[in-house]
């Protein structure tokens, strides 16, 4: 079962990565933009936690997105070290495209899967995740 999940994950990443590359992004940068659609104005540290990546990795990702003019880091009044991450207009447009692309990939992935099958699979994955969180 773990092997099957790993194969699906690898294939999904490969397909999604290829599609976002067409828009000048990496998978990691696309995930960052998608996270910012959900919660714009996150602190850099919060964004790293949301994406479950190290802060140094987050800094490199944001450097790249900033160079591409998709995001800006804004200093927080009263704490020069804290940075809020906001998307530029260009970044918002691209993020919406990436969100649609992610929906298309999700649709392709779930083709032929019934709502009932999906519900069961999601419940199993949630329980597995909860079990892993308890033991690790």
C-alpha positions as MATLAB code, in Angstrom:
seq = 'XXXXXXXXXXXXXXXXXXXXXXXXXXXXXXXXXXXXXXXXXXXXXXXXXXXXXXXXXXXXXXXXXXXXXXXXXXXXXXXXXXXXXXXXXXXXXXXXXXXXXXXXXXXXXXXXXXXXXXXXXXXXXXXXXXXXXXXX';
ca = [
       0.000    0.000    0.000;
       2.806    2.439    0.866;
       4.420    1.667   -2.476;
       1.145    2.383   -4.330;
       0.743    5.707   -2.507;
       4.345    6.648   -3.295;
       3.845    5.839   -6.997;
       0.698    7.976   -7.208;
       2.456   10.799   -5.382;
       5.491   10.674   -7.694;
       3.314   10.603  -10.823;
       1.143   13.435   -9.542;
       4.203   15.566   -8.771;
       5.710   14.818  -12.185;
       2.523   15.811  -14.034;
       1.922   18.929  -11.939;
       5.585   19.961  -12.133;
       5.568   19.683  -15.935;
       2.458   21.859  -16.174;
       3.709   24.598  -13.870;
       7.099   24.661  -15.620;
       5.224   25.912  -18.687;
       4.429   29.008  -16.604;
       8.003   29.501  -15.415;
       7.487   27.959  -11.985;
       8.810   25.054  -10.005;
       6.500   22.773   -8.051;
       7.654   24.394   -4.801;
       6.968   27.918   -6.069;
       3.544   26.865   -7.345;
       2.713   25.350   -3.936;
       3.777   28.615   -2.316;
       1.445   30.648   -4.531;
      -1.413   28.229   -3.834;
      -0.819   28.615   -0.087;
      -0.916   32.406   -0.490;
      -4.263   32.183   -2.296;
      -5.610   30.449    0.805;
      -4.067   32.930    3.251;
      -2.516   36.034    1.786;
      -0.336   38.107    4.054;
       1.112   35.221    6.039;
       4.321   35.811    7.886;
       7.275   34.157    6.186;
       7.606   31.781    9.153;
       3.900   30.827    9.012;
       4.185   30.120    5.305;
       7.157   27.806    5.924;
       5.133   25.964    8.583;
       2.116   25.688    6.276;
       4.260   24.183    3.519;
       6.198   22.076    6.051;
       9.591   23.290    4.878;
      12.636   24.716    6.625;
      12.880   28.488    6.962;
      16.086   28.610    4.884;
      14.299   26.787    2.047;
      11.392   29.213    2.364;
      13.765   32.170    2.030;
      15.186   30.753   -1.229;
      11.684   30.104   -2.607;
      10.569   33.626   -1.776;
      13.754   35.100   -3.235;
      12.911   33.418   -6.538;
       9.253   34.472   -6.505;
      10.301   38.025   -5.633;
      12.796   38.099   -8.522;
       9.956   36.992  -10.819;
       7.816   39.849   -9.389;
       5.113   37.459   -8.120;
       5.400   38.343   -4.422;
       6.632   41.077   -2.139;
       7.907   40.759    1.403;
       6.730   43.573    3.598;
       8.379   44.537    6.860;
       6.068   44.432    9.848;
       5.907   47.600   11.887;
       7.487   47.056   15.275;
       9.444   43.961   14.192;
      11.934   44.512   11.380;
      12.802   40.807   11.253;
       9.226   39.651   10.622;
       8.084   39.720    7.005;
       4.582   39.427    5.586;
       4.351   37.805    2.179;
       1.864   39.311   -0.270;
       1.283   38.557   -3.920;
       1.663   41.211   -6.574;
      -1.102   41.623   -9.157;
       0.982   39.547  -11.557;
       1.386   36.923   -8.839;
      -2.369   36.830   -8.186;
      -3.091   36.269  -11.864;
      -0.539   33.474  -12.037;
      -1.786   31.934   -8.780;
      -5.320   31.784  -10.198;
      -3.949   30.025  -13.290;
      -2.055   27.569  -11.093;
      -5.178   26.958   -9.023;
      -7.126   26.107  -12.195;
      -4.279   23.918  -13.389;
      -4.281   22.086  -10.031;
      -8.020   21.527  -10.426;
      -7.471   20.107  -13.906;
      -4.772   17.747  -12.605;
      -7.061   16.701   -9.732;
      -9.859   16.033  -12.240;
      -7.544   13.865  -14.362;
      -6.344   12.014  -11.267;
      -9.856   11.232  -10.061;
     -11.280   10.244  -13.431;
     -13.253    7.051  -12.951;
     -13.280    7.362   -9.148;
     -16.750    7.550   -7.624;
     -17.639   10.006   -4.861;
     -18.063    7.053   -2.502;
     -14.620    5.647   -3.350;
     -13.071    9.066   -2.878;
     -14.781    9.508    0.481;
     -13.530    6.140    1.720;
      -9.995    6.847    0.480;
      -9.920   10.255    2.175;
     -11.144    8.777    5.455;
      -8.438    6.109    5.348;
      -5.742    8.708    4.577;
      -6.954   10.937    7.440;
      -6.810    8.024    9.877;
      -3.336    7.087    8.662;
      -2.205   10.686    9.097;
      -3.670   10.840   12.607;
      -1.918    7.596   13.524;
       1.403    8.913   12.240;
       0.945   12.154   14.170;
       0.344   10.201   17.387;
       3.393    7.984   16.999;
       5.845   10.497   15.543;
];
